[in-house]
Amino acid sequence: MSASSDSKKKTEPVSSRAAALALLAGAVRDGKAVDTRFQKVAGTLEPRDRAFVRLLVATTLRRLGQIDAVLGHFVTRTPLPPVEDTLRLGVAQILFLDTAPHAAVDTSVELVKRVRQSKMTGLVNAVLRKVVSQGKDLLAEQDTLRLSTPGWLWDGWVKAYGNKTAQQIAAAHLVEAPLDLSLKDVAAIDTWAAPLKATVLSTGSLRCQASGLIQELPGFKDGAWWVQDAAAALPAKVLLNELDNPKGKSVVDLCAAPGGKTLQLASAGCAVTAVDRSDMRLDRLRENLTRIGVQAGIVKADATDWTPKQKFDAVLLDAPCSATGTLRRHPDLGYVKTRKEIRGYPDNQKVLLRKSSEMLMPGGVLVYAVCSLEPGEGADVVEAVIKDGNFSQLKIDPKPLGANAKWIDEAGALRILPSFWSDKGGLDGFYIALLRKT
Ligand SMILES: C[S@@+](CC[C@H](N)C(=O)[O-])C[C@H]1O[C@@H](n2cnc3c(N)ncnc32)[C@H](O)[C@@H]1O
């Protein structure tokens, strides 16, 4: 049962809204990512409240521009941050979730007392009551797509893809991302579709309708699958197709943790070395390898200055990036990051790509991937590094991947946007290029 329909039956306590308030404020005021902080908060909440908090915070962030525009009709002077954020959460519940209006108003009034703003209870009550009666009409007049997208992201998409595509990308972000799974035994995909209530995507991922705890889904304990967006599964598939017979081929997975792509490569029989600089994330990679029952060498190192003893048949470089392709899953991204902050990524990506060429045997193949929508982190990086003369770019064949031919850009890379497959539930944004060492 979804948290929103759950909320019709029983109102989640003020404590869960207080947790939501802290997470929202952390993101919009202090630039702190919600996910990492949520892990800490989650332990203090009941499982059903956990789902509610996650949904409430994500919805408020997804719709923040619209929510603020509605509030602008009823609040003449911006209130203090805890009051403003309480109002935002209240509006999200009234206009975008199934929370009963009286419950949304009453719990917001209680919440504002909790944050020691008791004298603002009258304002919160009055404003939210107006939102209950007039909010839906105000929403109907809004430019939803523009308002729900932070300005710096919108401008970047219009510049890179044009106004129409920017709108389609923004529309994709209003919808929560589906749950996609990758199979250890890809040949068994049809057998798992029914128990998981999933559809088989042409790219070889399962897209689930199932809800509830992931750990309780069929096949989790047996290590039959792992969670991985269908687009995130494509870089390793591109590499495996190019390797033809991947069994025993030596592959280094750079920036590997928590290991979604390592698992794909290892399940296909590659001799994988997974490199990452984060101890914590490598622990998760180890846990994932154990659960799925496959092996990989693990190296804790900074890939920019790691020199392996032997050269590899292939490299998969899933470079650190702005992650702007994952906004459906991380609606806080547009608020915790800024254009200025993401400016440094391309230089680092070029360093990593150049370093990767030293790890490859002559003729070896490399897949460069970023979950970013920024051309500066994708095609521009590849173009710049190719000029060194160490790589040539190969055209990716979409057919064996089950991908759409329109996803291939002029140079032969996959340029996936969140608006693709909108009728099926969308995809994360990814740029994936296939290179050969010359
Ligand atoms: C996009 S995530 C990788 C996701 C992973 N490939 C997967 O499929 O599950 C980026 C990873 O890069 C790692 N990382 C960032 N800079 C690095 C560097 N210079 N050397 C090694 N790892 C790095 C981070 O610790 C993080 O785990």
The ligand as a Gaussian input file, in Angstrom:
#p B3LYP/6-31G(d) Opt

LIG

0 1
 C       28.081000       7.278000      -9.884000
 S       28.740000       6.498000      -8.472000
 C       29.119000       4.949000      -9.138000
 C       27.969000       3.984000      -9.256000
 C       28.451000       2.601000      -9.615000
 N       29.255000       2.571000     -10.793000
 C       27.305000       1.631000      -9.764000
 O       26.949000       1.269000     -10.893000
 O       26.757000       1.199000      -8.745000
 C       30.303000       7.261000      -8.381000
 C       31.318000       6.570000      -7.494000
 O       32.580000       7.143000      -7.809000
 C       33.390000       7.107000      -6.675000
 N       34.494000       8.028000      -6.962000
 C       34.432000       9.364000      -7.160000
 N       35.647000       9.848000      -7.478000
 C       36.501000       8.783000      -7.481000
 C       37.881000       8.634000      -7.739000
 N       38.633000       9.672000      -8.061000
 N       38.415000       7.411000      -7.635000
 C       37.669000       6.344000      -7.306000
 N       36.350000       6.425000      -7.049000
 C       35.769000       7.622000      -7.144000
 C       32.467000       7.495000      -5.554000
 O       32.960000       7.046000      -4.312000
 C       31.162000       6.769000      -5.991000
 O       31.073000       5.542000      -5.354000

